[in-house]
Amino acid sequence: MSVSEECKNMFMELKKKKVHRFIVFKIDERSKLVMVDQVGDSAASYEELTASLPDDDCRYAVFDFDFVTVDNCRKSKIFFIAWSPSASKIRAKFLYATSKQGLRRVLDGVHYELQATDPTEMGIEVIRDRAK
């Protein structure tokens, strides 16, 4: 499975220029490419990311989480989320599981990785706890 140039470019914009808050990726089986599915602008919320994930299909996502430490320092951490809901087809789960490392190699600069099968496994509290 290959990763489209658009994925690489969008991720660099998220990481360096802070143009995007999140990017959702999907696999196009016909072209055998990981491609950009949806993008949240810099003002987008985590709730918008979770709402953009389908209930019955797998996706990958990256989220740029901004927070303030206990020392009152502003920080940012990038999360990679492998979304594989229980309602998705077995074939999709297998395809996304076997293609994940190829995409992760391209996304240099991700700090944390989450695997989620339902929204509670990737709630904002989980993100906050991991970022500490």
Short mmCIF file of the C-alpha atoms (twelve columns), coordinates in Angstrom:
data_MODEL
# 
_entry.id   MODEL 
# 
loop_
_atom_site.group_PDB 
_atom_site.id 
_atom_site.type_symbol 
_atom_site.label_atom_id 
_atom_site.label_alt_id 
_atom_site.label_comp_id 
_atom_site.label_asym_id 
_atom_site.label_seq_id 
_atom_site.Cartn_x 
_atom_site.Cartn_y 
_atom_site.Cartn_z 
_atom_site.pdbx_PDB_model_num 
ATOM 1   C CA . MET A 1   0.000   0.000  0.000  1 
ATOM 2   C CA . SER A 2   1.428   3.357  -1.047 1 
ATOM 3   C CA . VAL A 3   0.851   6.752  0.548  1 
ATOM 4   C CA . SER A 4   -0.211  9.628  -1.705 1 
ATOM 5   C CA . GLU A 5   1.911   12.771 -1.946 1 
ATOM 6   C CA . GLU A 6   -1.120  14.751 -0.732 1 
ATOM 7   C CA . CYS A 7   -0.976  12.839 2.585  1 
ATOM 8   C CA . LYS A 8   2.680   13.716 3.062  1 
ATOM 9   C CA . ASN A 9   2.170   17.373 2.133  1 
ATOM 10  C CA . MET A 10  -0.912  17.817 4.346  1 
ATOM 11  C CA . PHE A 11  0.885   16.263 7.301  1 
ATOM 12  C CA . MET A 12  3.853   18.608 6.862  1 
ATOM 13  C CA . GLU A 13  1.423   21.558 6.805  1 
ATOM 14  C CA . LEU A 14  -0.171  20.290 10.034 1 
ATOM 15  C CA . LYS A 15  3.193   19.721 11.693 1 
ATOM 16  C CA . LYS A 16  5.190   22.762 10.623 1 
ATOM 17  C CA . LYS A 17  2.758   25.462 9.548  1 
ATOM 18  C CA . LYS A 18  -0.123  24.567 11.920 1 
ATOM 19  C CA . VAL A 19  -2.579  25.117 9.032  1 
ATOM 20  C CA . HIS A 20  -4.673  22.058 9.975  1 
ATOM 21  C CA . ARG A 21  -5.881  20.714 13.340 1 
ATOM 22  C CA . PHE A 22  -6.573  17.211 12.050 1 
ATOM 23  C CA . ILE A 23  -6.366  15.023 8.947  1 
ATOM 24  C CA . VAL A 24  -8.410  11.875 8.311  1 
ATOM 25  C CA . PHE A 25  -6.927  9.325  5.906  1 
ATOM 26  C CA . LYS A 26  -8.632  6.481  4.062  1 
ATOM 27  C CA . ILE A 27  -7.465  3.623  1.877  1 
ATOM 28  C CA . ASP A 28  -8.627  3.575  -1.735 1 
ATOM 29  C CA . GLU A 29  -8.627  -0.116 -2.625 1 
ATOM 30  C CA . ARG A 30  -8.763  0.478  -6.390 1 
ATOM 31  C CA . SER A 31  -5.640  2.603  -6.562 1 
ATOM 32  C CA . LYS A 32  -4.021  0.894  -3.543 1 
ATOM 33  C CA . LEU A 33  -3.270  4.302  -2.040 1 
ATOM 34  C CA . VAL A 34  -3.693  5.887  1.365  1 
ATOM 35  C CA . MET A 35  -5.304  9.252  0.626  1 
ATOM 36  C CA . VAL A 36  -6.668  12.277 2.461  1 
ATOM 37  C CA . ASP A 37  -10.351 11.883 3.323  1 
ATOM 38  C CA . GLN A 38  -11.077 14.992 5.424  1 
ATOM 39  C CA . VAL A 39  -9.180  17.935 6.856  1 
ATOM 40  C CA . GLY A 40  -9.986  20.179 9.811  1 
ATOM 41  C CA . ASP A 41  -8.698  23.738 9.673  1 
ATOM 42  C CA . SER A 42  -6.618  25.210 12.477 1 
ATOM 43  C CA . ALA A 43  -9.747  26.243 14.424 1 
ATOM 44  C CA . ALA A 44  -11.354 22.773 14.268 1 
ATOM 45  C CA . SER A 45  -12.077 20.937 17.507 1 
ATOM 46  C CA . TYR A 46  -11.392 17.379 18.615 1 
ATOM 47  C CA . GLU A 47  -15.158 16.806 18.590 1 
ATOM 48  C CA . GLU A 48  -15.196 17.673 14.883 1 
ATOM 49  C CA . LEU A 49  -12.538 15.024 14.286 1 
ATOM 50  C CA . THR A 50  -14.460 12.334 16.160 1 
ATOM 51  C CA . ALA A 51  -17.693 13.304 14.359 1 
ATOM 52  C CA . SER A 52  -15.945 12.951 10.985 1 
ATOM 53  C CA . LEU A 53  -15.025 9.296  11.586 1 
ATOM 54  C CA . PRO A 54  -17.521 6.799  10.121 1 
ATOM 55  C CA . ASP A 55  -19.401 4.413  12.413 1 
ATOM 56  C CA . ASP A 56  -18.985 1.467  10.054 1 
ATOM 57  C CA . ASP A 57  -15.610 1.847  8.329  1 
ATOM 58  C CA . CYS A 58  -11.962 2.161  9.330  1 
ATOM 59  C CA . ARG A 59  -9.827  5.292  9.036  1 
ATOM 60  C CA . TYR A 60  -6.523  6.720  10.173 1 
ATOM 61  C CA . ALA A 61  -6.325  10.189 11.658 1 
ATOM 62  C CA . VAL A 62  -3.740  12.604 12.997 1 
ATOM 63  C CA . PHE A 63  -4.645  15.280 15.512 1 
ATOM 64  C CA . ASP A 64  -2.521  18.213 16.678 1 
ATOM 65  C CA . PHE A 65  -3.350  18.586 20.375 1 
ATOM 66  C CA . ASP A 66  -2.461  21.913 22.017 1 
ATOM 67  C CA . PHE A 67  -2.346  22.106 25.793 1 
ATOM 68  C CA . VAL A 68  -0.803  23.978 28.722 1 
ATOM 69  C CA . THR A 69  1.474   22.116 31.128 1 
ATOM 70  C CA . VAL A 70  1.391   22.430 34.914 1 
ATOM 71  C CA . ASP A 71  4.360   24.809 34.535 1 
ATOM 72  C CA . ASN A 72  2.114   27.040 32.376 1 
ATOM 73  C CA . CYS A 73  3.990   26.223 29.138 1 
ATOM 74  C CA . ARG A 74  2.114   25.912 25.844 1 
ATOM 75  C CA . LYS A 75  2.833   22.575 24.144 1 
ATOM 76  C CA . SER A 76  1.615   20.660 21.136 1 
ATOM 77  C CA . LYS A 77  1.632   16.893 20.563 1 
ATOM 78  C CA . ILE A 78  0.593   15.032 17.424 1 
ATOM 79  C CA . PHE A 79  -1.537  11.918 17.879 1 
ATOM 80  C CA . PHE A 80  -1.963  9.134  15.331 1 
ATOM 81  C CA . ILE A 81  -5.310  7.354  15.675 1 
ATOM 82  C CA . ALA A 82  -6.125  4.028  14.052 1 
ATOM 83  C CA . TRP A 83  -9.942  3.951  13.965 1 
ATOM 84  C CA . SER A 84  -11.372 0.453  13.530 1 
ATOM 85  C CA . PRO A 85  -14.984 0.362  14.768 1 
ATOM 86  C CA . SER A 86  -16.515 -3.003 15.585 1 
ATOM 87  C CA . ALA A 87  -19.225 -2.411 12.943 1 
ATOM 88  C CA . SER A 88  -16.655 -2.267 10.121 1 
ATOM 89  C CA . LYS A 89  -16.112 -5.200 7.782  1 
ATOM 90  C CA . ILE A 90  -13.440 -7.776 8.594  1 
ATOM 91  C CA . ARG A 91  -11.721 -7.085 5.257  1 
ATOM 92  C CA . ALA A 92  -11.435 -3.367 6.070  1 
ATOM 93  C CA . LYS A 93  -10.050 -4.093 9.549  1 
ATOM 94  C CA . PHE A 94  -7.432  -6.408 8.059  1 
ATOM 95  C CA . LEU A 95  -6.503  -3.950 5.299  1 
ATOM 96  C CA . TYR A 96  -6.092  -1.037 7.717  1 
ATOM 97  C CA . ALA A 97  -4.169  -3.128 10.260 1 
ATOM 98  C CA . THR A 98  -1.682  -4.366 7.662  1 
ATOM 99  C CA . SER A 99  -1.216  -0.929 6.041  1 
ATOM 100 C CA . LYS A 100 -0.779  1.108  9.226  1 
ATOM 101 C CA . GLN A 101 3.019   0.874  9.491  1 
ATOM 102 C CA . GLY A 102 3.511   2.102  5.928  1 
ATOM 103 C CA . LEU A 103 1.616   5.302  6.716  1 
ATOM 104 C CA . ARG A 104 3.275   5.702  10.128 1 
ATOM 105 C CA . ARG A 105 6.743   5.603  8.514  1 
ATOM 106 C CA . VAL A 106 5.774   8.551  6.308  1 
ATOM 107 C CA . LEU A 107 4.281   10.598 9.169  1 
ATOM 108 C CA . ASP A 108 7.514   11.559 10.865 1 
ATOM 109 C CA . GLY A 109 6.852   13.589 13.996 1 
ATOM 110 C CA . VAL A 110 3.912   11.744 15.551 1 
ATOM 111 C CA . HIS A 111 4.282   11.646 19.341 1 
ATOM 112 C CA . TYR A 112 1.582   9.177  20.396 1 
ATOM 113 C CA . GLU A 113 -0.475  6.427  18.806 1 
ATOM 114 C CA . LEU A 114 -3.971  5.273  19.746 1 
ATOM 115 C CA . GLN A 115 -5.950  2.267  18.540 1 
ATOM 116 C CA . ALA A 116 -9.698  2.771  18.943 1 
ATOM 117 C CA . THR A 117 -12.707 0.560  18.227 1 
ATOM 118 C CA . ASP A 118 -15.290 2.858  19.835 1 
ATOM 119 C CA . PRO A 119 -15.377 6.565  20.754 1 
ATOM 120 C CA . THR A 120 -14.660 5.970  24.455 1 
ATOM 121 C CA . GLU A 121 -11.196 4.598  23.594 1 
ATOM 122 C CA . MET A 122 -10.225 7.912  21.996 1 
ATOM 123 C CA . GLY A 123 -12.066 10.466 24.113 1 
ATOM 124 C CA . ILE A 124 -10.487 13.826 24.813 1 
ATOM 125 C CA . GLU A 125 -9.664  12.624 28.352 1 
ATOM 126 C CA . VAL A 126 -7.556  9.813  26.874 1 
ATOM 127 C CA . ILE A 127 -5.724  12.352 24.698 1 
ATOM 128 C CA . ARG A 128 -5.111  14.673 27.682 1 
ATOM 129 C CA . ASP A 129 -3.824  11.822 29.855 1 
ATOM 130 C CA . ARG A 130 -1.406  10.609 27.164 1 
ATOM 131 C CA . ALA A 131 -0.080  14.120 26.475 1 
ATOM 132 C CA . LYS A 132 1.002   14.755 30.079 1 
# 
